[in-house]
Amino acid sequence: MNLIRRFRPFHLYLPRPAYSLEQAQSDTTAGLATFLYTFTLSHVFISILFFYLNRDLFYLYSKEDGYIEYLNVFFLLFTSILCLYKALQEENKLPKMFFFASAFLLFFGFGEEISWAQRIIGFETPDNLEKVNPQQEFNLHNIHLSGVNLNKLIFGKLMYTGVFIYFLAFPVLYRRKKWLRDLTDKFSVPLPSSLQSFLYMLCFFTALLIRDGKVWEIQEFILASFIFAVYTMPANKPALKQT
């Protein structure tokens, strides 16, 4: 009798879970995705409503150091911290370098958005920077050099060209070009899913219904929220686990 009991699987004495850990993680991810996409879409819709129904409320909503800008700042900072955490956890050199670089760039974007806390702390802009910065703020993206607006060139045209490539061309090339797929997974670069790409483009072009320069405050928020979504829930997550 004792011999029979010895060979009986121990797990038979334990209650079976209703669902596996993998299923629980999947449910959590799906819930986070649903909340995040709904959150971003609803803010775009609210922005358009405010613009057409109450212009004063729209400007309050999208003003400097206002609600939308601080949402943008939150997403940039949180994604930067996430990348730093991933970099510190990574054992492989190439993914570690990529996530450290991502953390730096996202933190730089965070600092630039709030002019490195200039308006919070209350320090003065250095004279040399003030001369080339029409807004007289302690940041680089508003600098004008030799008649060139760095904000429009680097943080406008060049950045959004890269963004469109990342959300539109990159996922297609990743699936069709093995060398790019191998390189992407080797560096653990997060890949946007088809849904993320579609929703980002939907939000981007829908926001253009706002015929005002403040629309770019909304666009920055949209981009920051979807970058957070991609880095949190990349389409190539199973491949990243194997690298």
Sequence and secondary structure as in RCSB ss.txt:
>XXXX:A:sequence
MNLIRRFRPFHLYLPRPAYSLEQAQSDTTAGLATFLYTFTLSHVFISILFFYLNRDLFYLYSKEDGYIEYLNVFF
LLFTSILCLYKALQEENKLPKMFFFASAFLLFFGFGEEISWAQRIIGFETPDNLEKVNPQQEFNLHNIHLSGVNL
NKLIFGKLMYTGVFIYFLAFPVLYRRKKWLRDLTDKFSVPLPSSLQSFLYMLCFFTALLIRDGKVWEIQEFILAS
FIFAVYTMPANKPALKQT
>XXXX:A:secstr
 HHHHHHS GGGGS   SS HHHHHHHHHHHHHHHHHHHHHHHHHHHHHHHHH HHHHHHHHSTTSHHHHHHHHH
HHHHHHHHHHHHHH  SHHHHHHHHHHHHHHHHHHHHHTGGGHHHHT    HHHHHH TT  S STT EETTEEH
HHIIIIIIHHHHHHIIIIIHHHHHHH HHHHHHHHHHT     HHHHHHHHHHHHHHTTS STTHHHHHHHHHHH
HHHHHHHS TTHHHHHH 
